Amino acid sequence: MKLLALVVGVLLAATPAFAADVDGKWTGTVTTPMGEAPVEFEFKADGSTLTGTALAPDGSHVAIKNGKIDGDTITYSATFDLGGMSFDFTYKGIVSKNEIKVTTEVLGMPFEFVVKKN
């Protein structure tokens, strides 16, 4: 029983260390009805809080908001100006060693893409 408690304790302690692996620049592409579009995120983990930036369609970088880390799952949002109108995008990502599988929704249409660590 003590061995089981030790194993569970070690696994739980490893979760925060894994979450720190999101730090850095992540890039990829997303397929849209208008073709391929580049995506780029720069993340910084601080415990269960995620901060950073996202690449906007105009090439600028905007701050991500409401970033959270829960084990291998990250969630965050970003607001982009598209033709003079602000749009909020909410993202969910599943983190593995060298990639994040990201999902988002645009005007009711789901998008999935992968970003890789640079």
Biopython code that builds the backbone (N, CA, C, O; Angstrom):
import numpy as np
from Bio.PDB.StructureBuilder import StructureBuilder

atoms = [
    (1, "MET", "N", (0.812, -1.180, 0.000)),
    (1, "MET", "CA", (0.000, 0.000, 0.000)),
    (1, "MET", "C", (0.868, 1.261, 0.000)),
    (1, "MET", "O", (0.545, 2.242, -0.670)),
    (2, "LYS", "N", (1.979, 1.229, 0.761)),
    (2, "LYS", "CA", (2.883, 2.377, 0.786)),
    (2, "LYS", "C", (3.511, 2.601, -0.580)),
    (2, "LYS", "O", (3.725, 3.740, -0.994)),
    (3, "LEU", "N", (3.808, 1.507, -1.282)),
    (3, "LEU", "CA", (4.388, 1.621, -2.619)),
    (3, "LEU", "C", (3.409, 2.296, -3.566)),
    (3, "LEU", "O", (3.810, 3.154, -4.352)),
    (4, "LEU", "N", (2.134, 1.926, -3.509)),
    (4, "LEU", "CA", (1.113, 2.541, -4.356)),
    (4, "LEU", "C", (1.010, 4.037, -4.054)),
    (4, "LEU", "O", (0.934, 4.849, -4.976)),
    (5, "ALA", "N", (1.008, 4.400, -2.790)),
    (5, "ALA", "CA", (0.945, 5.815, -2.420)),
    (5, "ALA", "C", (2.157, 6.567, -2.940)),
    (5, "ALA", "O", (2.033, 7.707, -3.388)),
    (6, "LEU", "N", (3.331, 5.941, -2.887)),
    (6, "LEU", "CA", (4.552, 6.565, -3.390)),
    (6, "LEU", "C", (4.466, 6.778, -4.901)),
    (6, "LEU", "O", (4.817, 7.850, -5.395)),
    (7, "VAL", "N", (4.003, 5.768, -5.637)),
    (7, "VAL", "CA", (3.873, 5.870, -7.089)),
    (7, "VAL", "C", (2.889, 6.977, -7.459)),
    (7, "VAL", "O", (3.181, 7.784, -8.342)),
    (8, "VAL", "N", (1.734, 7.030, -6.803)),
    (8, "VAL", "CA", (0.740, 8.068, -7.079)),
    (8, "VAL", "C", (1.331, 9.442, -6.772)),
    (8, "VAL", "O", (1.135, 10.382, -7.542)),
    (9, "GLY", "N", (2.053, 9.570, -5.658)),
    (9, "GLY", "CA", (2.685, 10.837, -5.301)),
    (9, "GLY", "C", (3.686, 11.299, -6.333)),
    (9, "GLY", "O", (3.724, 12.482, -6.672)),
    (10, "VAL", "N", (4.500, 10.387, -6.841)),
    (10, "VAL", "CA", (5.489, 10.721, -7.867)),
    (10, "VAL", "C", (4.791, 11.162, -9.146)),
    (10, "VAL", "O", (5.212, 12.139, -9.766)),
    (11, "LEU", "N", (3.734, 10.465, -9.557)),
    (11, "LEU", "CA", (3.005, 10.834, -10.768)),
    (11, "LEU", "C", (2.367, 12.214, -10.626)),
    (11, "LEU", "O", (2.415, 13.008, -11.566)),
    (12, "LEU", "N", (1.779, 12.512, -9.490)),
    (12, "LEU", "CA", (1.166, 13.818, -9.273)),
    (12, "LEU", "C", (2.213, 14.922, -9.239)),
    (12, "LEU", "O", (1.964, 16.026, -9.724)),
    (13, "ALA", "N", (3.356, 14.646, -8.683)),
    (13, "ALA", "CA", (4.429, 15.636, -8.619)),
    (13, "ALA", "C", (5.015, 15.908, -10.001)),
    (13, "ALA", "O", (5.533, 16.998, -10.242)),
    (14, "ALA", "N", (4.943, 14.947, -10.903)),
    (14, "ALA", "CA", (5.497, 15.121, -12.247)),
    (14, "ALA", "C", (4.636, 16.024, -13.108)),
    (14, "ALA", "O", (5.144, 16.591, -14.075)),
    (15, "THR", "N", (3.369, 16.183, -12.808)),
    (15, "THR", "CA", (2.471, 16.985, -13.628)),
    (15, "THR", "C", (2.924, 18.430, -13.752)),
    (15, "THR", "O", (2.979, 18.924, -14.879)),
    (16, "PRO", "N", (3.255, 19.153, -12.672)),
    (16, "PRO", "CA", (3.722, 20.523, -12.840)),
    (16, "PRO", "C", (4.999, 20.620, -13.663)),
    (16, "PRO", "O", (5.153, 21.571, -14.429)),
    (17, "ALA", "N", (5.902, 19.685, -13.533)),
    (17, "ALA", "CA", (7.129, 19.714, -14.323)),
    (17, "ALA", "C", (6.816, 19.548, -15.798)),
    (17, "ALA", "O", (7.451, 20.188, -16.636)),
    (18, "PHE", "N", (5.848, 18.700, -16.135)),
    (18, "PHE", "CA", (5.466, 18.517, -17.527)),
    (18, "PHE", "C", (4.844, 19.788, -18.082)),
    (18, "PHE", "O", (5.105, 20.161, -19.226)),
    (19, "ALA", "N", (4.029, 20.451, -17.284)),
    (19, "ALA", "CA", (3.356, 21.664, -17.733)),
    (19, "ALA", "C", (4.363, 22.729, -18.140)),
    (19, "ALA", "O", (4.085, 23.514, -19.047)),
    (20, "ALA", "N", (5.514, 22.778, -17.503)),
    (20, "ALA", "CA", (6.528, 23.780, -17.833)),
    (20, "ALA", "C", (7.065, 23.607, -19.245)),
    (20, "ALA", "O", (7.680, 24.532, -19.777)),
    (21, "ASP", "N", (6.854, 22.457, -19.867)),
    (21, "ASP", "CA", (7.351, 22.206, -21.213)),
    (21, "ASP", "C", (6.660, 23.036, -22.286)),
    (21, "ASP", "O", (7.067, 22.970, -23.446)),
    (22, "VAL", "N", (5.639, 23.810, -21.955)),
    (22, "VAL", "CA", (4.983, 24.643, -22.966)),
    (22, "VAL", "C", (5.755, 25.920, -23.237)),
    (22, "VAL", "O", (5.494, 26.590, -24.236)),
    (23, "ASP", "N", (6.699, 26.277, -22.374)),
    (23, "ASP", "CA", (7.465, 27.503, -22.559)),
    (23, "ASP", "C", (8.157, 27.515, -23.912)),
    (23, "ASP", "O", (8.790, 26.535, -24.305)),
    (24, "GLY", "N", (8.031, 28.633, -24.625)),
    (24, "GLY", "CA", (8.720, 28.788, -25.896)),
    (24, "GLY", "C", (7.784, 29.095, -27.042)),
    (24, "GLY", "O", (6.593, 29.348, -26.861)),
    (25, "LYS", "N", (8.366, 29.065, -28.228)),
    (25, "LYS", "CA", (7.661, 29.401, -29.460)),
    (25, "LYS", "C", (7.164, 28.124, -30.139)),
    (25, "LYS", "O", (7.906, 27.152, -30.275)),
    (26, "TRP", "N", (5.892, 28.141, -30.564)),
    (26, "TRP", "CA", (5.249, 27.012, -31.221)),
    (26, "TRP", "C", (4.662, 27.510, -32.542)),
    (26, "TRP", "O", (3.973, 28.530, -32.563)),
    (27, "THR", "N", (4.926, 26.803, -33.644)),
    (27, "THR", "CA", (4.437, 27.244, -34.948)),
    (27, "THR", "C", (3.806, 26.084, -35.720)),
    (27, "THR", "O", (4.073, 24.911, -35.459)),
    (28, "GLY", "N", (2.959, 26.459, -36.682)),
    (28, "GLY", "CA", (2.318, 25.478, -37.543)),
    (28, "GLY", "C", (1.463, 26.186, -38.572)),
    (28, "GLY", "O", (1.616, 27.385, -38.810)),
    (29, "THR", "N", (0.565, 25.436, -39.179)),
    (29, "THR", "CA", (-0.396, 26.002, -40.129)),
    (29, "THR", "C", (-1.764, 25.428, -39.844)),
    (29, "THR", "O", (-1.899, 24.333, -39.299)),
    (30, "VAL", "N", (-2.775, 26.187, -40.224)),
    (30, "VAL", "CA", (-4.151, 25.724, -40.112)),
    (30, "VAL", "C", (-4.768, 25.813, -41.500)),
    (30, "VAL", "O", (-4.555, 26.790, -42.218)),
    (31, "THR", "N", (-5.527, 24.802, -41.876)),
    (31, "THR", "CA", (-6.203, 24.785, -43.164)),
    (31, "THR", "C", (-7.547, 25.482, -43.019)),
    (31, "THR", "O", (-8.372, 25.096, -42.191)),
    (32, "THR", "N", (-7.758, 26.505, -43.827)),
    (32, "THR", "CA", (-9.007, 27.273, -43.810)),
    (32, "THR", "C", (-9.662, 27.166, -45.182)),
    (32, "THR", "O", (-9.032, 26.685, -46.123)),
    (33, "PRO", "N", (-10.910, 27.603, -45.315)),
    (33, "PRO", "CA", (-11.538, 27.595, -46.640)),
    (33, "PRO", "C", (-10.783, 28.450, -47.662)),
    (33, "PRO", "O", (-10.945, 28.268, -48.869)),
    (34, "MET", "N", (-9.949, 29.392, -47.171)),
    (34, "MET", "CA", (-9.177, 30.244, -48.075)),
    (34, "MET", "C", (-7.742, 29.765, -48.232)),
    (34, "MET", "O", (-6.914, 30.486, -48.787)),
    (35, "GLY", "N", (-7.427, 28.553, -47.752)),
    (35, "GLY", "CA", (-6.079, 28.001, -47.881)),
    (35, "GLY", "C", (-5.371, 27.883, -46.554)),
    (35, "GLY", "O", (-5.976, 28.019, -45.491)),
    (36, "GLU", "N", (-4.068, 27.625, -46.631)),
    (36, "GLU", "CA", (-3.250, 27.460, -45.435)),
    (36, "GLU", "C", (-2.944, 28.824, -44.817)),
    (36, "GLU", "O", (-2.696, 29.799, -45.526)),
    (37, "ALA", "N", (-2.966, 28.874, -43.490)),
    (37, "ALA", "CA", (-2.620, 30.099, -42.774)),
    (37, "ALA", "C", (-1.627, 29.751, -41.664)),
    (37, "ALA", "O", (-1.795, 28.746, -40.974)),
    (38, "PRO", "N", (-0.590, 30.584, -41.491)),
    (38, "PRO", "CA", (0.377, 30.303, -40.432)),
    (38, "PRO", "C", (-0.226, 30.583, -39.054)),
    (38, "PRO", "O", (-1.027, 31.503, -38.890)),
    (39, "VAL", "N", (0.168, 29.784, -38.077)),
    (39, "VAL", "CA", (-0.197, 30.027, -36.682)),
    (39, "VAL", "C", (1.083, 29.995, -35.858)),
    (39, "VAL", "O", (1.998, 29.215, -36.119)),
    (40, "GLU", "N", (1.118, 30.862, -34.860)),
    (40, "GLU", "CA", (2.303, 30.944, -34.011)),
    (40, "GLU", "C", (1.878, 31.397, -32.624)),
    (40, "GLU", "O", (1.098, 32.337, -32.472)),
    (41, "PHE", "N", (2.395, 30.722, -31.631)),
    (41, "PHE", "CA", (2.142, 31.082, -30.239)),
    (41, "PHE", "C", (3.470, 31.094, -29.498)),
    (41, "PHE", "O", (4.356, 30.285, -29.771)),
    (42, "GLU", "N", (3.592, 32.007, -28.576)),
    (42, "GLU", "CA", (4.733, 32.031, -27.655)),
    (42, "GLU", "C", (4.127, 31.895, -26.264)),
    (42, "GLU", "O", (3.349, 32.749, -25.836)),
    (43, "PHE", "N", (4.483, 30.818, -25.553)),
    (43, "PHE", "CA", (3.894, 30.527, -24.254)),
    (43, "PHE", "C", (4.904, 30.658, -23.127)),
    (43, "PHE", "O", (6.101, 30.433, -23.307)),
    (44, "LYS", "N", (4.392, 31.026, -21.966)),
    (44, "LYS", "CA", (5.173, 31.047, -20.734)),
    (44, "LYS", "C", (4.279, 30.508, -19.626)),
    (44, "LYS", "O", (3.209, 31.054, -19.359)),
    (45, "ALA", "N", (4.725, 29.434, -18.984)),
    (45, "ALA", "CA", (3.974, 28.818, -17.890)),
    (45, "ALA", "C", (4.474, 29.351, -16.562)),
    (45, "ALA", "O", (5.676, 29.528, -16.361)),
    (46, "ASP", "N", (3.538, 29.606, -15.657)),
    (46, "ASP", "CA", (3.857, 29.983, -14.283)),
    (46, "ASP", "C", (2.876, 29.233, -13.399)),
    (46, "ASP", "O", (1.789, 29.727, -13.096)),
    (47, "GLY", "N", (3.271, 28.033, -12.988)),
    (47, "GLY", "CA", (2.339, 27.174, -12.252)),
    (47, "GLY", "C", (1.210, 26.755, -13.180)),
    (47, "GLY", "O", (1.456, 26.180, -14.241)),
    (48, "SER", "N", (-0.025, 27.041, -12.786)),
    (48, "SER", "CA", (-1.173, 26.680, -13.623)),
    (48, "SER", "C", (-1.620, 27.839, -14.511)),
    (48, "SER", "O", (-2.654, 27.749, -15.173)),
    (49, "THR", "N", (-0.837, 28.941, -14.528)),
    (49, "THR", "CA", (-1.173, 30.102, -15.350)),
    (49, "THR", "C", (-0.343, 30.092, -16.631)),
    (49, "THR", "O", (0.862, 29.844, -16.605)),
    (50, "LEU", "N", (-1.013, 30.366, -17.753)),
    (50, "LEU", "CA", (-0.361, 30.415, -19.054)),
    (50, "LEU", "C", (-0.472, 31.833, -19.600)),
    (50, "LEU", "O", (-1.569, 32.389, -19.669)),
    (51, "THR", "N", (0.656, 32.420, -19.989)),
    (51, "THR", "CA", (0.674, 33.730, -20.635)),
    (51, "THR", "C", (1.425, 33.601, -21.941)),
    (51, "THR", "O", (2.016, 32.561, -22.230)),
    (52, "GLY", "N", (1.398, 34.673, -22.739)),
    (52, "GLY", "CA", (2.140, 34.662, -23.983)),
    (52, "GLY", "C", (1.475, 35.489, -25.053)),
    (52, "GLY", "O", (0.681, 36.386, -24.768)),
    (53, "THR", "N", (1.813, 35.173, -26.307)),
    (53, "THR", "CA", (1.276, 35.908, -27.444)),
    (53, "THR", "C", (0.823, 34.949, -28.541)),
    (53, "THR", "O", (1.218, 33.784, -28.586)),
    (54, "ALA", "N", (-0.024, 35.485, -29.425)),
    (54, "ALA", "CA", (-0.495, 34.753, -30.605)),
    (54, "ALA", "C", (-0.253, 35.625, -31.829)),
    (54, "ALA", "O", (-0.355, 36.849, -31.753)),
    (55, "LEU", "N", (0.065, 35.002, -32.947)),
    (55, "LEU", "CA", (0.253, 35.713, -34.206)),
    (55, "LEU", "C", (-1.111, 36.096, -34.767)),
    (55, "LEU", "O", (-1.980, 35.243, -34.941)),
    (56, "ALA", "N", (-1.293, 37.390, -35.051)),
    (56, "ALA", "CA", (-2.537, 37.884, -35.642)),
    (56, "ALA", "C", (-2.449, 37.789, -37.165)),
    (56, "ALA", "O", (-1.349, 37.726, -37.715)),
    (57, "PRO", "N", (-3.596, 37.777, -37.851)),
    (57, "PRO", "CA", (-3.576, 37.685, -39.320)),
    (57, "PRO", "C", (-2.778, 38.803, -40.000)),
    (57, "PRO", "O", (-2.271, 38.611, -41.105)),
    (58, "ASP", "N", (-2.662, 39.967, -39.352)),
    (58, "ASP", "CA", (-1.905, 41.070, -39.951)),
    (58, "ASP", "C", (-0.413, 40.990, -39.662)),
    (58, "ASP", "O", (0.338, 41.880, -40.059)),
    (59, "GLY", "N", (0.034, 39.926, -38.969)),
    (59, "GLY", "CA", (1.442, 39.740, -38.673)),
    (59, "GLY", "C", (1.874, 40.288, -37.329)),
    (59, "GLY", "O", (3.011, 40.067, -36.910)),
    (60, "SER", "N", (0.988, 41.000, -36.641)),
    (60, "SER", "CA", (1.325, 41.497, -35.308)),
    (60, "SER", "C", (1.119, 40.380, -34.287)),
    (60, "SER", "O", (0.603, 39.312, -34.615)),
    (61, "HIS", "N", (1.523, 40.635, -33.065)),
    (61, "HIS", "CA", (1.331, 39.664, -31.984)),
    (61, "HIS", "C", (0.394, 40.263, -30.948)),
    (61, "HIS", "O", (0.541, 41.423, -30.563)),
    (62, "VAL", "N", (-0.573, 39.465, -30.497)),
    (62, "VAL", "CA", (-1.514, 39.910, -29.469)),
    (62, "VAL", "C", (-1.349, 39.021, -28.245)),
    (62, "VAL", "O", (-0.974, 37.853, -28.347)),
    (63, "ALA", "N", (-1.637, 39.600, -27.092)),
    (63, "ALA", "CA", (-1.517, 38.849, -25.838)),
    (63, "ALA", "C", (-2.605, 37.789, -25.746)),
    (63, "ALA", "O", (-3.755, 38.027, -26.114)),
    (64, "ILE", "N", (-2.226, 36.614, -25.251)),
    (64, "ILE", "CA", (-3.259, 35.619, -24.950)),
    (64, "ILE", "C", (-3.836, 35.966, -23.586)),
    (64, "ILE", "O", (-3.167, 36.561, -22.741)),
    (65, "LYS", "N", (-5.095, 35.582, -23.390)),
    (65, "LYS", "CA", (-5.809, 35.900, -22.156)),
    (65, "LYS", "C", (-6.368, 34.623, -21.550)),
    (65, "LYS", "O", (-6.533, 33.610, -22.230)),
    (66, "ASN", "N", (-6.654, 34.694, -20.265)),
    (66, "ASN", "CA", (-7.322, 33.593, -19.558)),
    (66, "ASN", "C", (-6.604, 32.261, -19.725)),
    (66, "ASN", "O", (-7.248, 31.213, -19.780)),
    (67, "GLY", "N", (-5.281, 32.292, -19.804)),
    (67, "GLY", "CA", (-4.505, 31.073, -20.019)),
    (67, "GLY", "C", (-4.436, 30.212, -18.770)),
    (67, "GLY", "O", (-4.139, 30.695, -17.677)),
    (68, "LYS", "N", (-4.717, 28.926, -18.951)),
    (68, "LYS", "CA", (-4.681, 27.978, -17.845)),
    (68, "LYS", "C", (-4.001, 26.686, -18.296)),
    (68, "LYS", "O", (-4.071, 26.295, -19.461)),
    (69, "ILE", "N", (-3.344, 26.039, -17.337)),
    (69, "ILE", "CA", (-2.703, 24.753, -17.577)),
    (69, "ILE", "C", (-3.285, 23.769, -16.584)),
    (69, "ILE", "O", (-3.322, 24.024, -15.380)),
    (70, "ASP", "N", (-3.741, 22.635, -17.106)),
    (70, "ASP", "CA", (-4.279, 21.570, -16.253)),
    (70, "ASP", "C", (-3.719, 20.255, -16.766)),
    (70, "ASP", "O", (-4.278, 19.646, -17.678)),
    (71, "GLY", "N", (-2.605, 19.815, -16.172)),
    (71, "GLY", "CA", (-1.946, 18.599, -16.655)),
    (71, "GLY", "C", (-1.409, 18.813, -18.046)),
    (71, "GLY", "O", (-0.593, 19.710, -18.258)),
    (72, "ASP", "N", (-1.853, 18.003, -19.017)),
    (72, "ASP", "CA", (-1.389, 18.155, -20.395)),
    (72, "ASP", "C", (-2.351, 18.985, -21.246)),
    (72, "ASP", "O", (-2.214, 19.022, -22.468)),
    (73, "THR", "N", (-3.324, 19.652, -20.614)),
    (73, "THR", "CA", (-4.298, 20.461, -21.332)),
    (73, "THR", "C", (-4.060, 21.942, -21.045)),
    (73, "THR", "O", (-3.915, 22.349, -19.893)),
    (74, "ILE", "N", (-4.023, 22.748, -22.123)),
    (74, "ILE", "CA", (-3.946, 24.191, -21.968)),
    (74, "ILE", "C", (-5.188, 24.808, -22.592)),
    (74, "ILE", "O", (-5.711, 24.298, -23.583)),
    (75, "THR", "N", (-5.656, 25.898, -22.015)),
    (75, "THR", "CA", (-6.764, 26.664, -22.579)),
    (75, "THR", "C", (-6.388, 28.138, -22.501)),
    (75, "THR", "O", (-5.731, 28.576, -21.557)),
    (76, "TYR", "N", (-6.812, 28.891, -23.503)),
    (76, "TYR", "CA", (-6.508, 30.318, -23.548)),
    (76, "TYR", "C", (-7.379, 30.961, -24.622)),
    (76, "TYR", "O", (-8.037, 30.274, -25.404)),
    (77, "SER", "N", (-7.370, 32.295, -24.645)),
    (77, "SER", "CA", (-8.111, 33.008, -25.676)),
    (77, "SER", "C", (-7.266, 34.164, -26.190)),
    (77, "SER", "O", (-6.280, 34.555, -25.566)),
    (78, "ALA", "N", (-7.663, 34.701, -27.330)),
    (78, "ALA", "CA", (-6.997, 35.856, -27.926)),
    (78, "ALA", "C", (-8.042, 36.638, -28.700)),
    (78, "ALA", "O", (-8.971, 36.063, -29.266)),
    (79, "THR", "N", (-7.882, 37.955, -28.720)),
    (79, "THR", "CA", (-8.791, 38.823, -29.461)),
    (79, "THR", "C", (-8.046, 39.382, -30.662)),
    (79, "THR", "O", (-6.980, 39.983, -30.525)),
    (80, "PHE", "N", (-8.629, 39.172, -31.854)),
    (80, "PHE", "CA", (-8.026, 39.645, -33.093)),
    (80, "PHE", "C", (-8.927, 40.671, -33.754)),
    (80, "PHE", "O", (-10.152, 40.568, -33.694)),
    (81, "ASP", "N", (-8.312, 41.659, -34.382)),
    (81, "ASP", "CA", (-9.031, 42.651, -35.175)),
    (81, "ASP", "C", (-9.047, 42.141, -36.611)),
    (81, "ASP", "O", (-8.004, 42.021, -37.253)),
    (82, "LEU", "N", (-10.232, 41.848, -37.095)),
    (82, "LEU", "CA", (-10.381, 41.347, -38.467)),
    (82, "LEU", "C", (-11.245, 42.329, -39.238)),
    (82, "LEU", "O", (-12.469, 42.325, -39.109)),
    (83, "GLY", "N", (-10.607, 43.164, -40.034)),
    (83, "GLY", "CA", (-11.344, 44.137, -40.829)),
    (83, "GLY", "C", (-12.083, 45.166, -39.989)),
    (83, "GLY", "O", (-13.180, 45.587, -40.355)),
    (84, "GLY", "N", (-11.503, 45.574, -38.878)),
    (84, "GLY", "CA", (-12.133, 46.571, -38.029)),
    (84, "GLY", "C", (-13.108, 46.006, -37.014)),
    (84, "GLY", "O", (-13.706, 46.759, -36.245)),
    (85, "MET", "N", (-13.274, 44.701, -36.999)),
    (85, "MET", "CA", (-14.159, 44.062, -36.024)),
    (85, "MET", "C", (-13.319, 43.153, -35.127)),
    (85, "MET", "O", (-12.441, 42.434, -35.602)),
    (86, "SER", "N", (-13.604, 43.196, -33.815)),
    (86, "SER", "CA", (-12.882, 42.348, -32.864)),
    (86, "SER", "C", (-13.561, 40.990, -32.752)),
    (86, "SER", "O", (-14.781, 40.894, -32.618)),
    (87, "PHE", "N", (-12.750, 39.950, -32.809)),
    (87, "PHE", "CA", (-13.237, 38.591, -32.639)),
    (87, "PHE", "C", (-12.423, 37.915, -31.547)),
    (87, "PHE", "O", (-11.194, 37.985, -31.541)),
    (88, "ASP", "N", (-13.122, 37.254, -30.616)),
    (88, "ASP", "CA", (-12.468, 36.481, -29.568)),
    (88, "ASP", "C", (-12.399, 35.027, -30.001)),
    (88, "ASP", "O", (-13.410, 34.436, -30.381)),
    (89, "PHE", "N", (-11.215, 34.456, -29.942)),
    (89, "PHE", "CA", (-11.007, 33.052, -30.253)),
    (89, "PHE", "C", (-10.611, 32.348, -28.964)),
    (89, "PHE", "O", (-9.762, 32.836, -28.219)),
    (90, "THR", "N", (-11.226, 31.202, -28.703)),
    (90, "THR", "CA", (-10.896, 30.390, -27.544)),
    (90, "THR", "C", (-10.230, 29.117, -28.043)),
    (90, "THR", "O", (-10.706, 28.478, -28.981)),
    (91, "TYR", "N", (-9.124, 28.758, -27.405)),
    (91, "TYR", "CA", (-8.328, 27.616, -27.828)),
    (91, "TYR", "C", (-8.231, 26.580, -26.712)),
    (91, "TYR", "O", (-8.263, 26.906, -25.525)),
    (92, "LYS", "N", (-8.114, 25.327, -27.129)),
    (92, "LYS", "CA", (-7.819, 24.240, -26.211)),
    (92, "LYS", "C", (-6.717, 23.421, -26.868)),
    (92, "LYS", "O", (-6.805, 23.086, -28.050)),
    (93, "GLY", "N", (-5.685, 23.103, -26.107)),
    (93, "GLY", "CA", (-4.575, 22.334, -26.655)),
    (93, "GLY", "C", (-4.214, 21.162, -25.765)),
    (93, "GLY", "O", (-4.277, 21.243, -24.538)),
    (94, "ILE", "N", (-3.835, 20.074, -26.411)),
    (94, "ILE", "CA", (-3.323, 18.896, -25.710)),
    (94, "ILE", "C", (-1.825, 18.848, -25.997)),
    (94, "ILE", "O", (-1.400, 18.703, -27.143)),
    (95, "VAL", "N", (-1.036, 18.974, -24.931)),
    (95, "VAL", "CA", (0.411, 19.103, -25.049)),
    (95, "VAL", "C", (1.078, 17.738, -24.970)),
    (95, "VAL", "O", (0.786, 16.939, -24.080)),
    (96, "SER", "N", (1.983, 17.481, -25.922)),
    (96, "SER", "CA", (2.890, 16.339, -25.828)),
    (96, "SER", "C", (4.302, 16.905, -25.893)),
    (96, "SER", "O", (4.474, 18.124, -25.880)),
    (97, "LYS", "N", (5.284, 16.072, -25.962)),
    (97, "LYS", "CA", (6.671, 16.530, -25.837)),
    (97, "LYS", "C", (7.037, 17.623, -26.835)),
    (97, "LYS", "O", (7.582, 18.652, -26.435)),
    (98, "ASN", "N", (6.752, 17.430, -28.120)),
    (98, "ASN", "CA", (7.180, 18.384, -29.142)),
    (98, "ASN", "C", (6.056, 18.983, -29.965)),
    (98, "ASN", "O", (6.312, 19.664, -30.958)),
    (99, "GLU", "N", (4.796, 18.738, -29.561)),
    (99, "GLU", "CA", (3.690, 19.319, -30.319)),
    (99, "GLU", "C", (2.488, 19.547, -29.416)),
    (99, "GLU", "O", (2.347, 18.951, -28.349)),
    (100, "ILE", "N", (1.633, 20.436, -29.894)),
    (100, "ILE", "CA", (0.361, 20.697, -29.220)),
    (100, "ILE", "C", (-0.736, 20.547, -30.261)),
    (100, "ILE", "O", (-0.694, 21.197, -31.306)),
    (101, "LYS", "N", (-1.717, 19.696, -29.984)),
    (101, "LYS", "CA", (-2.881, 19.563, -30.854)),
    (101, "LYS", "C", (-3.913, 20.568, -30.364)),
    (101, "LYS", "O", (-4.423, 20.463, -29.249)),
    (102, "VAL", "N", (-4.210, 21.544, -31.215)),
    (102, "VAL", "CA", (-5.042, 22.679, -30.834)),
    (102, "VAL", "C", (-6.392, 22.604, -31.535)),
    (102, "VAL", "O", (-6.478, 22.229, -32.704)),
    (103, "THR", "N", (-7.450, 22.966, -30.802)),
    (103, "THR", "CA", (-8.781, 23.107, -31.395)),
    (103, "THR", "C", (-9.293, 24.506, -31.081)),
    (103, "THR", "O", (-9.022, 25.061, -30.017)),
    (104, "THR", "N", (-10.033, 25.057, -32.021)),
    (104, "THR", "CA", (-10.699, 26.347, -31.853)),
    (104, "THR", "C", (-11.944, 26.336, -32.722)),
    (104, "THR", "O", (-12.182, 25.392, -33.475)),
    (105, "GLU", "N", (-12.725, 27.378, -32.611)),
    (105, "GLU", "CA", (-13.955, 27.476, -33.395)),
    (105, "GLU", "C", (-14.059, 28.895, -33.939)),
    (105, "GLU", "O", (-13.842, 29.869, -33.218)),
    (106, "VAL", "N", (-14.396, 28.996, -35.234)),
    (106, "VAL", "CA", (-14.555, 30.290, -35.875)),
    (106, "VAL", "C", (-15.940, 30.335, -36.503)),
    (106, "VAL", "O", (-16.236, 29.574, -37.425)),
    (107, "LEU", "N", (-16.784, 31.222, -36.005)),
    (107, "LEU", "CA", (-18.156, 31.374, -36.503)),
    (107, "LEU", "C", (-18.883, 30.034, -36.572)),
    (107, "LEU", "O", (-19.579, 29.741, -37.544)),
    (108, "GLY", "N", (-18.714, 29.240, -35.544)),
    (108, "GLY", "CA", (-19.386, 27.948, -35.461)),
    (108, "GLY", "C", (-18.698, 26.812, -36.195)),
    (108, "GLY", "O", (-19.162, 25.672, -36.140)),
    (109, "MET", "N", (-17.602, 27.101, -36.881)),
    (109, "MET", "CA", (-16.878, 26.076, -37.642)),
    (109, "MET", "C", (-15.639, 25.649, -36.848)),
    (109, "MET", "O", (-14.776, 26.481, -36.568)),
    (110, "PRO", "N", (-15.539, 24.365, -36.481)),
    (110, "PRO", "CA", (-14.373, 23.909, -35.705)),
    (110, "PRO", "C", (-13.128, 23.790, -36.582)),
    (110, "PRO", "O", (-13.200, 23.410, -37.751)),
    (111, "PHE", "N", (-11.996, 24.124, -35.988)),
    (111, "PHE", "CA", (-10.708, 23.979, -36.656)),
    (111, "PHE", "C", (-9.770, 23.237, -35.716)),
    (111, "PHE", "O", (-9.764, 23.481, -34.509)),
    (112, "GLU", "N", (-8.983, 22.336, -36.274)),
    (112, "GLU", "CA", (-7.951, 21.620, -35.539)),
    (112, "GLU", "C", (-6.645, 21.772, -36.276)),
    (112, "GLU", "O", (-6.604, 21.725, -37.505)),
    (113, "PHE", "N", (-5.574, 21.954, -35.522)),
    (113, "PHE", "CA", (-4.255, 22.061, -36.130)),
    (113, "PHE", "C", (-3.210, 21.669, -35.101)),
    (113, "PHE", "O", (-3.503, 21.543, -33.912)),
    (114, "VAL", "N", (-1.987, 21.477, -35.577)),
    (114, "VAL", "CA", (-0.877, 21.083, -34.703)),
    (114, "VAL", "C", (0.194, 22.158, -34.792)),
    (114, "VAL", "O", (0.534, 22.618, -35.881)),
    (115, "VAL", "N", (0.721, 22.554, -33.641)),
    (115, "VAL", "CA", (1.887, 23.430, -33.605)),
    (115, "VAL", "C", (3.033, 22.640, -32.985)),
    (115, "VAL", "O", (2.845, 21.820, -32.087)),
    (116, "LYS", "N", (4.217, 22.919, -33.495)),
    (116, "LYS", "CA", (5.417, 22.226, -33.014)),
    (116, "LYS", "C", (6.357, 23.220, -32.382)),
    (116, "LYS", "O", (6.436, 24.381, -32.783)),
    (117, "LYS", "N", (7.069, 22.737, -31.382)),
    (117, "LYS", "CA", (8.003, 23.594, -30.667)),
    (117, "LYS", "C", (9.223, 23.880, -31.510)),
    (117, "LYS", "O", (9.786, 22.981, -32.135)),
    (118, "ASN", "N", (9.626, 25.133, -31.525)),
    (118, "ASN", "CA", (10.820, 25.540, -32.279)),
    (118, "ASN", "C", (12.042, 25.488, -31.403)),
    (118, "ASN", "O", (13.143, 25.796, -31.861)),
]
sb = StructureBuilder()
sb.init_structure("model")
sb.init_model(0)
sb.init_chain("A")
sb.init_seg("    ")
for serial, (resi, resn, name, xyz) in enumerate(atoms, 1):
    if name == "N":
        sb.init_residue(resn, " ", resi, " ")
    sb.init_atom(name, np.array(xyz, "f"), 0.0, 1.0, " ", f" {name:<3s}", serial, name[0])
structure = sb.get_structure()
